[in-house]
């Protein structure tokens, strides 16, 4: 379809990835795999699009590992609309619940491998660096979000056609960036 394109969805990390990628975004704060919001985001994306979906961090906070049913609902909705999903997993976090984030990353990697969905883990030494993170130890700096996007777009095989970000962003975008940086 003429409107089909690349979109970003998911949680607050998806908001950051959307900002640096300069692609349309349906991502929003505090989204979990197990919430209806994640499925609803699928219906906001045009049929035939590619959706980069950052989900799992908010589930990991609560130690949620039983996500198969919710993942099935998300991937089923995407399949019904002909949307290709590239799933960005929960990154390492500088919090006491990082073991939960790692466990969920492993669970999601297994599910996506079974489903034939491209999965991009965000847990290796290059991205698990404090200098790429906001003060809260969860969110990223713009450089960190750019690294997430670069990895995701490379794994997808899609072309990154986003122009370089402007020097001065709108006041709304500046507030979003400040929120993502933890201040």
N, C-alpha and C positions, 0 to 999 in steps of 0.2 A: 504493500500500500504506500501511497505517496507520503503519508505521515510517519511511516515506520522509520525508526532511527535508534540511536543509542540513548538509553535512560539509566539513571542511577536511582536505587531505592534502598529501603531498609531503615536503619537506625541513625543516631547522631553521627556515627562514623561515616555513614553513607552521605549525610549532609556535607561533611567535609570533603569527601571524594567528589561529590557533585560540584562543589565550589571550584576545586582545582581542575576538574575535567571540563568545566564549562558546558556540560551536557544538561539536558532537561532532567530535573530531579523530582521524585515523589517521596524521597526520604524525609523522615521527621524524627524528632527526639523520642527517646524511651520506647522504641518498638522492640518487641520480642518475637521470636519465631512462633511462640505459642499464643500470640495475640491475633485477633481478627484483622488488625490493621495491616499486618504483613500480606494477607490474602487480598485485602481491599486495594492495596497499592498496585497489585497486578492489573486490576480493572481500570486504573488510571493511565496505564501505558498502552499506546496504540498497538493493535494487532500486528504481528510480524516484526516487532522491535526486538532488540537485544537489551536485556535488563541486567545491570551489574548490581547485585543484591548483597548488601553488607548486613548480615544478621548473625546473632549469637552472643554478642557481648552482654546484653541485658539478661539473657537467660543464664549465662555463666555466673553472674553475680549471685543468683539464687541456687546455684548448683544443679540446674535443670539439665538432665541428660536424655530424658525420654522425650524426644522430639520427632520421632518417625511419623506419627499421625499428622502433626502440624506441617512437617516438611512435605509430606504427600499432598496435603491440601494446597500448599503454595505451588508446588511443581505441577499439580493437576490443573490448577487455574491457569498457570502459564501455558501449559500444553494446549488447553482448550482455546487459547487465544493466539497460538502460534508464536509465543514469546520465548526466545532463547534466554536462559538464565545462566549467568556467570556468578557463582556464589563466592563472596569474600568472607572468609571465616573470622572468628573472633581472634584478635591479636593477643600477643602477650600483654599483660598489664602489670603495672608496678603496684599491685594490691595483694592482700592476703589470699584472695580467691583466684589467683593465677592458675593454680592446679585445676580448678573447675573449668577455666577457659581452655586449658590444654586438653583436658578430657573431652570437652565438647567439640573442640577442633578435630580430634581423632574420630569421634562419632560422626560428625558431619562429613569428614573426608570419606569415610566408609560408605555412608548413604549415597553421597554424590557419585562415587565410583560405581556403585550398583545401578544408579539411575542414568549413568552416562552424561552427567552434568559437569561442566568444567568447574573445578573447585580450586580456589586460590588461598592457600594457608598464609597467614601473616604472623608466623611464629619463629622465623629463623633469626640468627644472630645479627644479620644486617639491619633488620627492622626493629628488633628488640633492643633499641638503644634509647637511653633516657633523653638524649639531646633531640630526638625526634618527637618527643612527647610534651603535651601541655602539663601544667603543674599538677593536675589531678591524677596523673599516671595512667590514664585510660585513653583520653583523646590525644590527637596528634597535633603537631605544628603543621603549618601549610607544607613544609618540606616533607614531613611524614605522610601527609595525605597524598602528596604528589607521588611519593614512592609507592603507596598503595595502588594508586591509579595506574602508574607505569607497569606494575606487576600484573594487574588485572587485565589491562588492554593487551599486553604481550601474551598472556595466557589464552586470551580469547581469539587471537588471530584477526581481530578487527583493526581497522586503521584509526589511529588517534588523529583526528582532524581538528581538534580544538585549537583555537588561536591562543596565543600567549595572553594571560590575564592582563587587564588594564592596570595602569599604575594606581589609579584612584578608583576604588569600588564605591558603589552606592552606600548610603548610610545603613540600609537594611543589611547589606552584605557585610559591612564592617562590624555590625552588631553580631551577626552570625559567626564571623571569624573570631571575634572576641569571646563569644560564648564557647566556641570550640577549643579555644586556647585556655579556657578555664579562668577567664577574667574579662 
